[in-house]
Amino acid sequence: MSAQNEGDHDHTERHDTQPAPSSSRRKLGIALVGGAAVILAVVGIVERHSNYMNLAQETARDATPAVQVIYPQPGPSVRKLSLPANIAAWYQAPIYAQVSGYVKMWYKDFGAVVKAGDVLAEIDTPGLDAQYAAAKANLNVAQARYKLAQITAKRWKALQGTQAVSQQEVDVQAANAEAQKAQVEAAEHEVERFAALEGFKKIVAPFDGVVTSRFADVGDYVNAGRGDVDAHGNATELFSVADVHAMRVFVAVPQDYADIISPRLEADLSIPQYPDRTFKAKFLATASAFNASTRTVTTELTLDNKSGELWPNSYATAHFSAPGDEDMLILPEGAIIFRAEGTQVALVDDSNHVHLVNVTVGTNLGTTVQILSGVKKTDRVVNSPSAGLLDGQEVRIVKGTPGYNLPSKKPATKPKPAADDTNKDDTRAMPEDERPGPEAGGRQ
């Protein structure tokens, strides 16, 4: 009985000592899991803090407007200007009828080359012919009355001083002879007038040229001074003749570019029907006054057309070139701000703060604008500023988009040209003795 108890006691002791290793491992596992949790918690906290700091920095950066800056650039060395132009004949005359009648025959059609005095058409004027014949008959009557008055006056003159006639009667006959002489002169002028009108029965070319229009046809009724009257009562010219040995080119030059106009001004003309050619036109005259509606000045150029390939009333594009101003500063149109305070630009100082300054703009060069005052060559100007940009606001400068933004370089000093080369190629430097004479508008 005691042996069994001892055995049971030993078995109990062995059973109590076996779980000791398992409990240590459990504690170690719990410690490892707790340590891992602490590490993950610390990593998470650090990561969240880092993300928070990055987000705060990114938010602060995004809160600062990003801008692109450019520098005012010097104006182009050569200013180019393209304007629409109208090509007109050297002379162009619409020809109307001076007598009333019916077109008997026309002899020159569209495009006919004519010389001065060539007959273009004839008008049948029976009414005028009858008036001409009556005028000549009245002249004969007046001449006969004058001849009789002369004979009577001589007879009364011979009896002057006798008792047969009185001095009053002699003076009356002499005055009657003078009156009849005046009647003869009046009848002669009337005959000359109708003779001149008879000459207008033939429509002739006023100068050498080309017939550009013909509105007369056989049997058409024409009215004196009103040309051809159609079925609706509208009057048109019978013919138009143009002298095209040289052409006149009319261009409306805007006021901003009026300084390029001088006697040495030239233009290259491009014409739609000759896309691969250019024609050189030279200065002829200018109106020297602006149109109040368009603020342009009519400028007249001329070019030779001996070949006749240019036609009147053609459309052309005149390309001008003029020297630029080296002291001119230009900015893209997108850099200009229009607000209630006036025309402004946004400048960025060394501390990256914006300052809005007023500027005075000059000539519009297309995509760029001349700046007369307000900025310097070294100023950093915001390109395409947003509407919400405020004065004194801090900004963040970023690079421009390649191929999109206007290239802008920091100003570099360059030597000024010598004094004797200043006006070497300036079209505006025209000596007084080379100005065109008063006959510049005459036939060449």
C-alpha positions in Angstrom: 0.0 0.0 0.0 2.8 2.3 0.8 4.7 1.3 -2.3 1.6 2.1 -4.4 1.4 5.5 -2.7 5.1 6.1 -3.4 4.6 5.2 -7.0 1.7 7.5 -7.3 3.6 10.2 -5.6 6.5 9.9 -8.1 4.2 9.8 -11.0 2.6 13.0 -9.7 5.9 14.8 -9.4 6.9 13.8 -12.9 3.6 15.0 -14.2 4.0 18.4 -12.4 7.5 19.0 -13.8 6.7 18.4 -17.6 4.8 21.7 -18.5 7.7 24.0 -17.6 9.3 24.1 -21.1 6.0 24.8 -22.8 5.2 27.8 -20.5 8.6 29.4 -21.4 7.9 29.0 -25.1 4.5 30.5 -24.7 5.9 33.5 -22.9 8.6 33.9 -25.5 5.9 33.8 -28.3 3.8 36.4 -26.5 6.9 38.6 -26.1 7.7 38.2 -29.8 4.2 39.0 -30.9 4.1 42.0 -28.6 7.4 43.3 -29.9 6.3 42.9 -33.4 3.1 44.7 -32.7 5.1 47.5 -31.1 7.4 47.6 -34.1 4.5 47.7 -36.5 2.8 50.4 -34.4 6.0 52.5 -34.4 6.5 52.0 -38.2 2.9 52.9 -38.8 3.2 56.0 -36.7 6.4 57.0 -38.3 5.0 56.3 -41.8 1.8 58.2 -41.0 3.9 61.1 -39.7 6.0 61.0 -42.8 3.0 61.0 -45.0 1.5 63.8 -43.0 4.6 65.9 -43.3 4.8 65.1 -47.1 1.1 66.0 -47.5 1.7 69.2 -45.5 4.6 70.1 -47.6 2.8 69.3 -50.8 -0.2 71.3 -49.6 2.0 74.2 -48.8 3.7 74.0 -52.2 0.4 73.7 -54.0 -1.0 76.7 -52.1 1.8 78.7 -53.6 0.9 79.6 -57.2 3.3 78.2 -59.8 4.3 80.7 -62.5 6.6 80.8 -65.5 8.7 83.9 -65.8 10.1 85.5 -68.9 12.3 88.5 -69.7 11.4 91.4 -71.9 13.0 90.8 -75.2 14.3 93.3 -77.7 12.1 94.0 -80.7 12.8 92.4 -84.1 15.7 93.7 -86.1 13.4 93.8 -89.1 9.7 94.5 -88.9 7.5 92.7 -91.4 4.0 93.7 -92.3 1.6 92.1 -94.7 -1.5 94.0 -95.8 -4.3 93.5 -98.3 -3.9 95.6 -101.5 -5.9 96.4 -104.5 -4.3 96.6 -108.0 -5.8 99.2 -110.3 -5.1 100.3 -113.8 -2.9 103.3 -114.4 -5.9 105.0 -116.1 -9.4 103.6 -116.3 -12.2 105.5 -117.9 -15.9 104.5 -118.1 -17.3 105.9 -121.4 -20.8 107.2 -121.6 -22.8 108.5 -124.5 -23.0 112.3 -125.1 -25.9 112.0 -127.5 -29.2 110.2 -127.4 -30.0 107.5 -130.0 -29.7 103.8 -130.8 -26.5 101.9 -131.1 -25.9 101.4 -134.8 -22.8 99.1 -134.4 -20.0 98.3 -132.0 -16.5 97.4 -133.1 -14.5 96.5 -130.1 -15.3 93.7 -127.7 -14.0 92.6 -124.3 -10.2 92.5 -124.1 -9.6 94.3 -127.3 -6.4 96.3 -127.5 -7.1 99.8 -128.7 -5.3 103.0 -129.5 -6.4 106.5 -128.7 -9.1 107.6 -131.2 -10.1 104.1 -132.2 -13.8 103.9 -132.9 -15.6 101.6 -130.4 -19.2 102.0 -131.5 -21.5 104.3 -133.6 -24.8 105.7 -132.5 -27.7 106.5 -134.9 -29.2 109.8 -134.0 -31.9 110.9 -136.4 -33.2 113.5 -134.0 -29.8 115.1 -133.6 -29.3 115.0 -137.4 -32.5 116.9 -137.9 -31.5 119.5 -135.3 -28.1 119.9 -137.0 -29.8 120.5 -140.3 -32.2 123.0 -138.8 -29.3 124.8 -137.2 -27.5 125.1 -140.5 -30.7 126.4 -142.2 -31.1 129.0 -139.4 -27.5 130.1 -140.0 -28.3 130.6 -143.7 -31.4 132.7 -142.8 -29.4 134.8 -140.3 -26.7 135.4 -142.9 -29.2 136.5 -145.5 -30.8 138.9 -143.0 -27.4 140.3 -142.1 -26.6 140.8 -145.7 -29.8 142.7 -146.3 -29.3 144.8 -143.2 -25.8 145.7 -144.4 -27.1 146.9 -147.8 -29.9 148.9 -146.1 -27.5 150.5 -143.6 -25.2 151.5 -146.5 -28.0 153.1 -148.4 -29.2 155.1 -145.4 -25.6 156.0 -144.6 -25.3 157.5 -148.1 -28.4 159.7 -147.6 -27.0 160.9 -144.3 -26.9 164.7 -144.1 -29.6 165.3 -146.7 -33.2 166.2 -146.2 -34.4 162.7 -147.3 -33.6 160.9 -144.1 -33.1 161.8 -140.5 -30.0 161.0 -138.4 -32.3 158.8 -136.2 -33.3 156.6 -139.1 -29.6 156.2 -140.2 -28.6 155.1 -136.6 -31.5 152.6 -136.5 -30.4 150.9 -139.7 -26.8 150.7 -138.6 -27.9 149.2 -135.2 -30.1 146.7 -137.1 -27.1 145.6 -139.2 -25.1 145.0 -136.0 -28.0 143.0 -134.5 -28.2 140.9 -137.6 -24.5 140.3 -137.3 -24.9 139.1 -133.7 -27.7 136.8 -134.9 -25.3 135.3 -137.5 -22.7 134.7 -134.8 -25.3 133.0 -132.5 -26.4 130.8 -135.4 -22.8 129.9 -136.1 -22.3 128.8 -132.5 -25.4 126.7 -132.6 -24.2 125.0 -135.7 -20.8 124.4 -134.1 -22.6 122.9 -131.0 -24.6 120.4 -133.1 -21.5 119.7 -135.2 -19.6 118.7 -131.9 -22.6 116.5 -130.9 -22.4 114.9 -134.3 -18.9 114.0 -133.5 -20.1 112.1 -130.4 -22.0 109.7 -132.6 -18.8 107.8 -132.8 -17.6 106.4 -129.4 -13.8 106.5 -129.4 -11.1 105.3 -127.1 -9.7 108.1 -124.9 -6.2 106.6 -124.7 -4.2 103.5 -125.5 -5.4 100.5 -123.5 -7.6 97.5 -123.2 -11.4 97.3 -123.4 -12.4 95.9 -120.0 -16.2 96.1 -120.3 -18.8 96.5 -123.1 -22.4 97.1 -122.2 -23.5 98.4 -125.6 -25.3 96.2 -128.1 -26.8 96.8 -131.5 -30.2 98.4 -131.1 -29.8 99.6 -127.5 -31.1 103.0 -126.7 -28.6 105.3 -125.1 -29.4 108.6 -123.3 -27.1 111.6 -123.4 -24.9 111.7 -120.4 -26.5 108.6 -118.8 -25.0 105.8 -120.9 -27.0 102.7 -121.7 -30.5 102.5 -120.3 -31.7 98.9 -119.8 -35.3 97.6 -119.5 -35.4 98.6 -115.8 -34.2 102.1 -116.5 -30.7 101.6 -115.0 -27.9 103.6 -116.7 -24.5 102.0 -117.3 -21.4 103.0 -119.2 -21.1 101.8 -122.8 -17.5 100.8 -122.5 -14.6 100.8 -120.1 -11.0 101.3 -121.3 -8.0 100.7 -119.0 -4.4 101.7 -119.5 -2.4 98.8 -118.1 1.1 99.6 -119.2 1.7 100.2 -115.4 -0.5 99.5 -112.4 -1.3 101.4 -109.3 -1.4 99.5 -106.0 -3.5 100.9 -103.1 -2.7 99.8 -99.6 -4.4 101.0 -96.3 -1.5 101.2 -93.9 -2.4 101.2 -90.1 -1.5 104.2 -88.0 0.9 102.1 -85.9 3.0 101.4 -89.0 2.8 104.8 -90.7 6.4 105.5 -89.8 7.6 103.0 -92.5 6.1 105.2 -95.3 8.7 107.0 -97.2 9.7 107.6 -100.9 12.1 104.6 -100.6 9.3 102.3 -99.5 9.0 99.0 -101.5 6.7 96.1 -101.2 6.7 92.5 -102.5 3.3 91.6 -103.9 1.9 88.1 -103.9 -1.0 87.5 -106.2 -3.3 84.5 -106.0 -3.1 83.6 -109.7 0.7 83.6 -109.5 1.4 81.7 -106.3 5.1 81.1 -107.0 6.0 84.7 -108.0 6.4 88.0 -106.3 6.2 91.4 -107.9 8.2 94.4 -106.7 6.1 97.6 -106.2 7.6 101.0 -105.4 6.3 104.0 -103.6 4.3 106.5 -105.6 2.3 108.7 -103.2 0.5 108.7 -99.8 -2.6 110.6 -98.6 -0.7 112.0 -95.6 -4.0 111.8 -93.6 -5.7 109.0 -91.7 -9.2 107.8 -92.4 -11.2 108.7 -89.3 -13.1 105.4 -89.4 -10.3 102.9 -90.0 -7.2 104.9 -88.7 -5.4 103.9 -91.8 -3.6 106.0 -94.5 -4.0 105.2 -98.2 -0.6 104.6 -99.7 -0.1 104.2 -103.5 2.5 102.1 -105.0 3.3 101.4 -108.7 4.7 98.5 -110.7 5.5 97.9 -114.3 3.1 95.8 -116.4 4.4 95.9 -119.9 3.6 92.3 -120.4 0.0 92.9 -119.4 -0.2 89.9 -117.1 -1.6 91.9 -114.2 -5.3 92.9 -114.5 -7.1 95.8 -113.0 -9.0 95.3 -109.7 -6.9 92.3 -108.7 -6.4 91.4 -105.1 -2.9 91.2 -103.8 -1.0 90.9 -100.5 1.7 93.6 -100.0 4.6 92.5 -97.8 6.6 95.3 -96.3 9.9 95.2 -94.4 11.3 98.0 -92.3 14.2 98.3 -89.8 13.3 97.6 -86.2 14.1 99.6 -83.1 16.9 98.1 -81.0 15.7 99.9 -77.9 12.2 98.4 -78.2 11.1 95.9 -75.6 8.4 93.4 -76.4 6.3 91.0 -74.4 3.8 88.3 -75.5 0.2 89.4 -75.4 -0.5 86.7 -72.7 1.7 88.5 -70.2 -0.4 91.7 -70.3 -3.0 92.1 -67.5 -6.1 94.3 -68.2 -7.7 95.4 -64.9 -9.5 98.4 -63.5 -6.1 99.8 -62.4 -5.0 99.9 -66.0 -2.7 97.8 -68.2 -0.3 95.9 -66.0 2.3 93.1 -65.9 3.3 90.9 -62.9 7.0 91.1 -61.9 8.7 88.6 -59.6 11.4 90.0 -57.2 14.3 88.1 -55.8 12.2 86.8 -52.9 9.7 85.3 -55.4 7.0 87.8 -54.5 4.7 89.3 -57.2 4.5 93.1 -57.8 1.9 94.4 -60.3 3.1 97.4 -62.2 1.4 99.6 -64.8 2.9 99.6 -68.3 2.3 101.6 -71.4 1.9 99.5 -74.6 2.8 100.6 -78.1 2.7 98.8 -81.4 0.9 95.5 -81.6 3.3 93.2 -83.5 0.8 90.3 -83.8 1.6 87.8 -81.0 3.8 90.3 -79.1 3.3 93.9 -77.9 5.7 96.8 -77.7 6.2 98.0 -74.1 7.0 101.7 -74.0 7.4 102.1 -70.2 7.0 100.2 -67.0 9.6 97.4 -67.3 13.3 96.9 -67.8 15.3 94.3 -69.7 16.3 92.6 -66.4 12.8 92.3 -65.0 11.3 88.9 -64.5 7.8 88.9 -65.9 5.1 86.3 -65.2 4.0 84.7 -68.5 0.2 84.2 -68.7 -0.7 85.2 -65.2 -3.9 84.0 -63.6 -6.8 86.3 -62.9 -6.4 85.7 -59.2 -2.8 86.7 -58.9 -2.4 89.4 -56.2 0.2 92.0 -55.5 2.7 90.9 -52.9 1.7 87.2 -53.2 4.5 84.6 -53.0 4.8 82.4 -56.1 6.8 79.3 -57.1 8.8 79.6 -60.3 8.6 76.6 -62.7 10.1 75.9 -66.1 8.2 76.8 -69.2 6.7 74.2 -71.5 9.1 73.4 -74.4 7.8 74.4 -77.8 4.9 76.3 -76.3 6.2 79.3 -74.4 7.9 82.2 -76.0 11.7 81.7 -75.7 13.0 84.2 -73.3 16.7 84.8 -72.5 18.3 87.0 -70.0 19.4 90.3 -71.5 23.0 90.4 -72.8 24.9 93.6 -73.4 25.9 94.1 -77.0 27.9 96.9 -78.7 25.9 99.6 -80.3 26.4 100.1 -84.1 28.7 102.8 -85.3 27.1 106.2 -85.8 27.7 106.1 -89.6 25.8 102.8 -89.9 22.7 103.8 -88.0 20.6 104.6 -91.0 22.4 102.3 -93.5 19.3 100.2 -94.4 16.6 102.5 -92.9 13.8 102.9 -95.5 12.8 106.1 -93.7 16.2 107.8 -94.4 15.3 109.3 -97.7 17.3 112.4 -99.0 15.1 115.3 -99.9 16.6 115.5 -103.4 15.4 112.0 -104.2 11.8 112.6 -103.5 9.5 112.1 -106.6 8.6 115.1 -108.6 5.2 116.6 -109.2 4.8 114.4 -112.4 5.0 111.2 -110.5 1.4 110.4 -111.2 1.8 110.9 -115.0 2.1 108.3 -117.6 5.5 106.6 -117.5 
